[in-house]
Amino acid sequence: GDRFVEKFDTRVRVEVQKHASGDVLTLVNELHAPVEIELLIKDARNVAPLSASKIHRVLPERSKTPILQLKPHHAGKMTYRHSLRFALSDPKMEPLNFAYPVPWASGQYKVSQGPGGKHSHRDEKGRHAVDIAMPVGTRIAAARGGKVVSTDQNQREGNGSRAGNYVRILHDDGTMSVYLHLKQNGVVVKEGQRVKAGELIAYSGNTGTSTGAHLHFVVQNKVGMKEI
């Protein structure tokens, strides 16, 4: 029950500026991470011939990039649709071997569920995750340094997404670590902040769909538009 949806759809988007000569499509990436995008132009009518109806590239973090200008082919109304798909991180980056320390400050805790567990950890985003049973309020530390991409700490126990509050950190090799089920108002880092391994990032909790207080920890690699 650890699947969750990060609300990125409004933060990676296409903006259309209309001019007398036509439309300019601009790609906006508000995230503190690069994103791979695929932009499709569909059902184009009275649109000047396009060099390509599919655009594929990587957008830098916090960027705004004019990507395409569409003009009428002849007098009359120009119509088209566009669709955008994207995945976090740059697929050209190569993951490095890294020995991850435990993602908490101190103490010994029991692993309550491993990869491909009985209750969850079977989808692509979580199949290699580990659940560690621990009391609410345990100090959670970054297992690896990087930049905080997204967080949520506003959910209360028993009310919110299935994974509850979380922190996502992008590492310098393009991999990401995610820490789930955190305490309400228990995240102490901000999006865009760089953190070091061992630095306090949050306090554990019991938010989301959970049978008991625990930390769900997973390291994800990027695989292009498949996005795990």
C-alpha positions in Angstrom: 0.0 0.0 0.0 2.9 2.4 -0.6 2.0 3.6 -4.1 1.6 7.3 -4.3 1.2 10.1 -6.8 3.4 13.2 -6.7 1.5 16.2 -8.0 3.9 17.2 -10.7 1.5 17.7 -13.6 1.1 21.4 -13.0 4.8 21.9 -12.4 6.0 20.4 -15.7 3.7 21.8 -18.4 3.2 23.4 -21.8 2.4 27.1 -21.9 0.9 28.5 -25.2 1.4 32.1 -26.1 -0.9 33.3 -29.0 0.4 35.9 -31.4 -0.9 37.3 -34.6 1.5 35.2 -36.6 0.8 31.9 -34.7 1.3 30.1 -31.4 4.5 29.7 -29.4 4.7 26.6 -27.2 7.0 26.9 -24.2 8.0 24.0 -21.9 8.1 24.9 -18.2 9.9 22.8 -15.6 9.4 24.2 -12.1 11.0 21.2 -10.4 14.4 21.1 -8.7 15.4 18.3 -11.0 15.9 17.8 -14.8 13.0 16.0 -16.6 12.9 14.0 -19.8 9.9 15.1 -21.9 8.0 13.9 -24.9 5.8 16.5 -26.6 3.3 15.3 -29.2 1.4 17.5 -31.6 -1.9 15.8 -32.7 -4.8 16.4 -35.0 -3.1 19.4 -36.7 -5.3 21.2 -39.1 -4.2 24.2 -41.2 -0.8 24.1 -39.5 2.3 24.8 -41.5 4.3 21.6 -42.2 6.1 20.5 -39.0 9.7 19.2 -39.1 8.6 16.7 -36.4 5.3 16.1 -34.6 7.2 14.5 -31.7 9.8 16.4 -29.6 12.0 14.5 -27.2 14.6 16.2 -24.9 15.7 16.8 -21.4 14.7 20.0 -19.7 17.1 21.5 -17.1 15.7 22.1 -13.6 13.8 25.3 -12.9 13.7 26.2 -16.7 11.4 27.8 -19.2 12.2 26.8 -22.8 10.4 28.0 -26.0 10.2 24.8 -28.0 8.0 25.2 -31.0 6.2 27.9 -33.1 3.1 26.9 -35.0 1.8 29.0 -37.9 -1.3 28.7 -40.1 -0.6 27.0 -43.4 -3.1 29.3 -45.2 -5.9 31.7 -44.3 -8.4 30.4 -41.8 -8.4 28.9 -38.3 -5.5 26.8 -37.1 -6.3 23.9 -34.8 -4.2 21.2 -33.0 -3.9 19.3 -29.8 -0.7 18.7 -27.7 0.1 16.1 -25.1 3.1 16.0 -22.8 4.7 13.0 -21.0 7.7 13.4 -18.7 9.9 11.5 -16.3 12.2 12.7 -13.5 16.0 12.8 -14.0 18.3 12.7 -17.0 18.3 9.2 -18.6 21.9 9.8 -19.9 23.3 9.8 -16.3 24.9 6.6 -15.2 24.2 5.3 -11.7 27.2 4.7 -9.5 27.7 1.8 -7.0 27.0 3.2 -3.6 26.7 1.5 -0.2 23.7 3.1 1.5 23.8 3.5 5.3 20.6 3.1 7.3 18.3 6.1 6.8 17.9 7.0 10.4 20.0 8.7 13.0 20.5 6.1 15.6 19.0 2.9 17.1 18.2 -0.6 15.9 14.9 -1.4 14.3 13.3 -4.4 12.7 12.7 -4.7 8.9 9.0 -5.5 8.7 8.8 -6.0 4.9 11.4 -6.3 2.2 11.3 -6.2 -1.6 8.4 -7.9 -3.2 6.6 -8.2 0.1 3.4 -9.9 1.1 1.4 -6.7 1.5 3.0 -4.4 -1.1 6.4 -3.5 -2.8 5.3 -5.1 -6.0 4.9 -2.2 -8.4 7.8 -0.7 -10.4 8.3 2.2 -8.1 8.4 0.2 -4.9 9.5 -3.4 -5.7 12.9 -2.8 -4.2 11.6 -0.9 -1.1 12.2 -1.8 2.5 9.9 -1.1 5.5 11.5 -0.5 8.8 9.2 -0.6 11.9 10.0 2.3 14.2 8.2 4.6 16.7 6.6 7.8 15.5 9.1 10.6 15.8 12.3 8.7 15.0 14.9 11.0 13.4 15.2 10.2 9.7 18.5 10.9 8.0 19.4 11.2 4.4 21.0 7.9 3.3 22.9 9.8 0.6 23.6 13.4 -0.3 21.7 15.2 -3.0 19.0 17.8 -3.7 15.5 17.7 -2.3 13.1 17.5 -5.2 9.7 17.3 -3.5 8.1 16.9 -0.1 4.7 16.6 1.6 4.1 17.0 5.3 0.5 18.1 5.5 -1.2 14.8 5.7 -2.4 13.5 9.0 -2.6 9.9 10.1 -5.4 8.0 8.4 -6.2 10.8 5.9 -4.3 11.4 2.7 -2.4 9.5 0.0 -1.6 5.8 0.4 2.0 6.6 1.1 1.4 9.6 3.4 4.0 12.3 3.9 7.3 11.9 2.1 10.7 13.3 1.0 12.3 12.7 -2.4 16.0 13.3 -2.9 17.8 13.4 -6.3 21.4 12.2 -6.1 24.2 13.5 -8.3 24.2 10.3 -10.5 20.5 10.7 -11.3 19.2 8.1 -8.9 16.7 9.1 -6.2 15.9 8.0 -2.7 12.3 8.3 -1.2 11.3 8.3 2.4 7.5 7.6 3.1 4.9 7.6 5.8 6.5 10.5 7.6 5.0 12.4 10.6 2.6 15.2 9.9 4.6 18.5 10.0 7.7 16.3 10.4 9.7 17.3 7.3 12.6 19.6 8.2 14.0 20.2 4.7 12.7 22.3 1.8 12.5 21.7 -2.0 15.7 22.8 -3.7 17.8 22.3 -0.6 21.0 20.3 -0.8 21.5 17.8 2.0 24.5 15.6 3.0 24.4 11.9 3.9 23.4 11.6 7.6 21.7 15.0 7.7 18.3 15.1 9.5 15.5 15.4 6.9 12.3 14.4 8.7 10.7 12.4 11.6 9.1 9.0 11.0 5.3 8.6 11.2 2.3 6.5 10.5 0.6 8.5 7.7 -0.9 7.0 4.6 -2.0 3.4 4.4 -0.1 1.7 7.1 -0.6 -1.2 9.5 1.8 0.4 12.0 4.4 3.1 12.4 7.3 2.6 10.0 9.6 4.1 7.5 9.3 3.0 3.8 12.6 3.6 2.1 13.4 3.0 -1.5 16.1 3.9 -4.0 14.9 4.4 -7.6 16.8 4.5 -10.9 15.6 6.4 -13.9 14.8 4.4 -17.0 13.6 7.2 -19.3 9.9 7.6 -20.1 9.1 4.3 -18.4 9.9 6.1 -15.1 10.2 3.8 -12.1 
